[in-house]
Amino acid sequence: MKALRELTDDELIEQYDATAVNTFVGIDYYRDELARREQVAANRASDRLARASLRLAYATLVLSVVAVVIALVS
């Protein structure tokens, strides 16, 4: 499993294609590994988006407080 996870996506696809020529069953682990990698990448992108949304919410909160303070001072 460790060796499988250390393969690049291209190497994994190449091994899948080479094995699929001679086999019709037992090669799902290559596809599963690619799916797992895609899911990890999607999770990372989702996490970055959530963090950016949180930063935007904090910035909006700060700017709202500043606007209230300016309104009260005026």
Sequence and secondary structure as in RCSB ss.txt:
>XXXX:A:sequence
MKALRELTDDELIEQYDATAVNTFVGIDYYRDELARREQVAANRASDRLARASLRLAYATLVLSVVAVVIALVS
>XXXX:A:secstr
 HHHHHS HHHHHHHHHHHHTT SSS HHHHHHHHHHHHHHHHHHHHHHHHHHHHHHHHHHHHHHHHHHHHHH 
